[in-house]
């Protein structure tokens, strides 16, 4: 029987983290690297990606990166190909890349809707598809989709982000379907639904929801830096070897009320 240390050890594993250049993506990447994984990061802009790579390399991690629009299948395949060429395989995929657009649904422009759905949902599918082709060769892999509690419930008077909520709810269905399809080929697919953490996307809407969080959530505060990486490591490691198709809410208990 493996020890606890062995269960969480990612030595020799290769992980792709999309949107891994800052915020929660960078936090997750750092956590996987601390556990021994080699990293392939991607981000939409080199101005975000280059500093993140420098930071992780300065910490002694084995990391590469590529600029990528996750909604472009050619660019997605290029990231997977580079990971396989440089590291030999892909063991772990974290679909973290995401965007949002706030507008009332009756006023939302169709191009903004498509931008959000294409990045958050179609991009996750494209990366899962490309990474799974390599994982299936070894009958082993772990895919983690970063959804949101916005995919679980909505708020009266909250931010108006219909496309974002729809994309994150769609990720939960995609997670279940991919888990059911690939489970017998050794690929586990799970999701994390974070609550509100400080980030580039969340900070503009925190003033709208922080009062409700403090009043209604069992843990009455916004998530702190570092409180997501443990869940990601759990799902990426052998510690969760009998778990697939599930969503873990990391939200201070808000979704349980």
C-alpha positions as CSV (number, residue, x, y, z in Angstrom):
1,X,0.0,0.0,0.0
2,X,1.3,3.4,-1.0
3,X,2.2,6.0,1.7
4,X,0.5,9.3,1.8
5,X,3.7,10.9,0.4
6,X,3.7,8.5,-2.5
7,X,0.0,9.1,-3.2
8,X,0.5,12.9,-3.7
9,X,3.9,12.6,-5.4
10,X,3.9,13.8,-9.1
11,X,7.6,13.1,-9.8
12,X,7.9,12.1,-13.4
13,X,4.5,13.4,-14.4
14,X,3.9,16.0,-17.1
15,X,1.2,18.6,-16.6
16,X,-0.3,21.1,-19.1
17,X,-2.0,24.1,-17.4
18,X,-4.0,26.4,-19.6
19,X,-4.2,30.0,-18.5
20,X,-1.3,29.1,-16.2
21,X,0.5,32.4,-16.4
22,X,-1.2,34.2,-13.4
23,X,-3.9,34.1,-10.8
24,X,-5.4,30.7,-10.0
25,X,-3.7,29.0,-13.0
26,X,-0.3,30.0,-11.8
27,X,-1.1,28.9,-8.3
28,X,-2.2,25.5,-9.5
29,X,0.9,25.2,-11.7
30,X,3.1,26.0,-8.8
31,X,1.4,23.4,-6.6
32,X,1.8,20.7,-9.2
33,X,5.5,21.6,-9.7
34,X,6.1,21.5,-5.9
35,X,4.8,17.9,-6.0
36,X,7.4,17.1,-8.8
37,X,5.5,17.6,-12.0
38,X,7.1,19.0,-15.1
39,X,5.0,21.8,-16.6
40,X,3.8,23.1,-19.9
41,X,2.0,26.4,-19.5
42,X,0.0,28.3,-22.1
43,X,-1.5,31.8,-22.0
44,X,-3.0,34.2,-24.6
45,X,-0.3,36.8,-24.3
46,X,3.5,36.5,-24.2
47,X,3.5,39.5,-21.8
48,X,1.8,37.2,-19.3
49,X,3.5,34.0,-20.1
50,X,7.2,35.0,-20.1
51,X,7.2,36.4,-16.5
52,X,5.4,33.3,-15.2
53,X,7.9,31.0,-16.8
54,X,10.8,33.1,-15.4
55,X,9.2,32.9,-11.9
56,X,8.8,29.2,-12.0
57,X,12.2,28.5,-13.4
58,X,13.8,30.7,-10.7
59,X,12.1,28.4,-8.2
60,X,13.9,25.4,-9.8
61,X,11.0,23.9,-11.7
62,X,11.2,22.2,-15.1
63,X,8.8,24.3,-17.1
64,X,8.1,25.3,-20.8
65,X,5.4,27.4,-22.3
66,X,3.7,28.5,-25.5
67,X,1.3,31.3,-26.4
68,X,-2.0,29.8,-27.2
69,X,-5.6,30.8,-28.0
70,X,-7.4,27.8,-26.5
71,X,-10.3,28.2,-29.0
72,X,-8.0,27.5,-31.9
73,X,-7.5,23.8,-32.4
74,X,-4.3,24.3,-34.3
75,X,-2.7,26.2,-31.5
76,X,-4.1,23.7,-28.9
77,X,-2.5,20.8,-30.8
78,X,0.8,22.8,-30.9
79,X,0.9,23.0,-27.1
80,X,0.2,19.3,-26.7
81,X,2.8,18.4,-29.4
82,X,5.4,20.6,-27.7
83,X,4.7,18.9,-24.3
84,X,5.1,15.5,-25.9
85,X,8.2,16.5,-27.8
86,X,9.9,18.1,-24.8
87,X,8.7,15.9,-22.0
88,X,7.7,12.7,-23.7
89,X,4.0,12.6,-22.8
90,X,1.1,14.3,-21.1
91,X,-0.2,12.9,-17.8
92,X,-2.2,15.8,-16.4
93,X,-4.3,18.5,-18.1
94,X,-5.7,21.4,-16.1
95,X,-8.3,23.4,-18.2
96,X,-8.1,26.7,-16.4
97,X,-8.1,29.3,-19.2
98,X,-11.2,31.5,-19.0
99,X,-12.7,34.8,-19.8
100,X,-15.9,36.6,-18.9
101,X,-18.1,39.4,-20.2
102,X,-20.7,41.2,-18.0
103,X,-23.8,42.5,-19.5
104,X,-27.5,42.0,-19.1
105,X,-28.6,39.0,-21.2
106,X,-31.1,41.1,-23.3
107,X,-28.3,43.4,-24.3
108,X,-25.3,41.0,-24.6
109,X,-23.7,41.1,-28.1
110,X,-23.5,37.7,-29.8
111,X,-19.8,38.1,-30.4
112,X,-19.2,38.5,-26.7
113,X,-21.3,35.4,-25.9
114,X,-19.3,33.4,-28.5
115,X,-16.0,34.7,-27.2
116,X,-16.8,33.4,-23.7
117,X,-18.3,30.0,-24.8
118,X,-15.4,29.4,-27.3
119,X,-12.8,30.1,-24.6
120,X,-14.3,28.6,-21.5
121,X,-16.1,25.5,-22.9
122,X,-15.0,24.8,-26.5
123,X,-11.3,25.5,-25.5
124,X,-11.6,23.0,-22.6
125,X,-13.0,20.4,-25.0
126,X,-10.3,21.0,-27.6
127,X,-7.5,20.6,-25.0
128,X,-9.2,17.5,-23.5
129,X,-9.5,16.0,-26.9
130,X,-5.9,16.7,-27.9
131,X,-4.4,15.6,-24.6
132,X,-6.5,12.5,-24.4
133,X,-5.1,11.2,-27.7
134,X,-1.8,11.0,-26.0
135,X,-3.2,9.7,-22.6
136,X,-5.0,6.9,-24.4
137,X,-1.8,5.6,-25.7
138,X,-0.8,4.7,-22.2
139,X,-4.3,4.2,-20.8
140,X,-3.6,6.7,-18.1
141,X,-4.3,10.4,-17.5
142,X,-6.0,13.0,-15.3
143,X,-8.0,16.0,-16.6
144,X,-9.2,18.7,-14.3
145,X,-11.7,21.3,-15.5
146,X,-11.8,24.5,-13.6
147,X,-15.5,25.4,-13.5
148,X,-17.1,27.8,-11.0
149,X,-19.9,28.0,-8.5
150,X,-21.4,30.2,-11.2
151,X,-22.1,26.9,-12.9
152,X,-23.9,25.6,-9.8
153,X,-26.2,28.5,-8.8
154,X,-26.9,32.1,-9.6
155,X,-27.4,35.3,-7.5
156,X,-30.3,37.7,-7.6
157,X,-28.7,41.1,-7.9
158,X,-25.3,39.5,-8.7
159,X,-23.1,40.2,-11.7
160,X,-24.7,39.7,-15.1
161,X,-22.6,37.1,-16.8
162,X,-25.0,34.7,-18.6
163,X,-22.3,33.5,-21.0
164,X,-19.8,32.8,-18.2
165,X,-22.4,30.9,-16.1
166,X,-23.5,28.9,-19.1
167,X,-19.9,28.0,-20.0
168,X,-19.1,26.9,-16.5
169,X,-22.3,24.8,-16.2
170,X,-21.4,23.3,-19.5
171,X,-18.0,22.3,-18.2
172,X,-19.7,20.2,-15.5
173,X,-21.6,18.3,-18.1
174,X,-18.5,17.9,-20.2
175,X,-16.6,16.6,-17.1
176,X,-19.2,13.9,-16.5
177,X,-19.4,12.8,-20.1
178,X,-15.7,12.6,-20.6
179,X,-15.3,10.7,-17.3
180,X,-17.9,8.2,-18.5
181,X,-16.4,7.8,-21.9
182,X,-12.7,7.5,-21.0
183,X,-12.9,6.0,-17.5
184,X,-12.3,2.4,-18.7
185,X,-9.3,3.6,-20.7
186,X,-7.6,4.9,-17.5
187,X,-8.4,8.6,-17.9
188,X,-10.0,10.3,-14.9
189,X,-11.9,13.6,-15.4
190,X,-13.0,15.8,-12.6
191,X,-13.9,19.5,-12.0
192,X,-13.2,22.1,-9.4
193,X,-15.8,24.8,-8.8
194,X,-14.1,27.7,-7.1
195,X,-16.0,30.3,-5.2
196,X,-14.8,33.9,-5.3
197,X,-11.0,34.3,-5.1
198,X,-9.1,37.5,-5.8
199,X,-8.2,37.5,-9.5
200,X,-8.3,39.6,-12.5
201,X,-11.7,38.3,-13.5
202,X,-13.2,38.3,-10.0
203,X,-12.0,41.5,-8.5
204,X,-14.3,43.8,-10.4
205,X,-17.4,42.0,-9.1
206,X,-16.3,41.3,-5.6
207,X,-17.9,44.5,-4.2
208,X,-21.2,43.1,-5.5
209,X,-21.0,39.8,-3.7
210,X,-18.6,40.1,-0.7
211,X,-21.4,41.3,1.6
212,X,-23.5,38.2,0.7
213,X,-20.5,35.9,1.2
214,X,-19.9,37.4,4.7
215,X,-23.6,37.1,5.6
216,X,-24.4,33.7,4.2
217,X,-21.3,31.5,3.7
218,X,-20.3,29.1,6.5
219,X,-16.7,30.4,6.0
220,X,-17.6,34.1,5.7
221,X,-14.8,35.4,3.5
222,X,-13.3,35.4,0.0
223,X,-10.9,32.6,-0.8
224,X,-7.3,33.2,0.0
225,X,-4.1,32.7,-2.1
226,X,-3.1,29.0,-1.9
227,X,-6.5,27.6,-1.0
228,X,-7.0,26.0,-4.4
229,X,-3.7,24.3,-5.1
230,X,-4.4,21.4,-2.6
231,X,-7.6,20.4,-4.3
232,X,-5.9,20.5,-7.7
233,X,-3.0,18.4,-6.5
234,X,-5.4,15.9,-5.0
235,X,-7.3,15.4,-8.3
236,X,-4.0,15.3,-10.3
237,X,-2.5,12.6,-8.0
238,X,-3.0,9.0,-7.2
239,X,-4.7,10.1,-3.9
240,X,-7.9,10.5,-6.0
241,X,-7.5,7.3,-8.0
242,X,-11.0,6.1,-7.4
243,X,-12.7,9.4,-8.2
244,X,-13.9,10.5,-11.6
245,X,-16.8,12.6,-13.0
246,X,-17.1,14.6,-9.8
247,X,-17.1,18.4,-9.0
248,X,-15.5,19.7,-5.9
249,X,-16.7,23.1,-4.8
250,X,-14.0,25.2,-3.1
251,X,-16.2,28.0,-1.9
252,X,-16.1,28.1,1.9
253,X,-19.3,26.1,2.0
254,X,-21.4,28.7,0.2
255,X,-22.9,26.3,-2.3
256,X,-24.0,24.0,0.6
257,X,-26.3,26.6,2.2
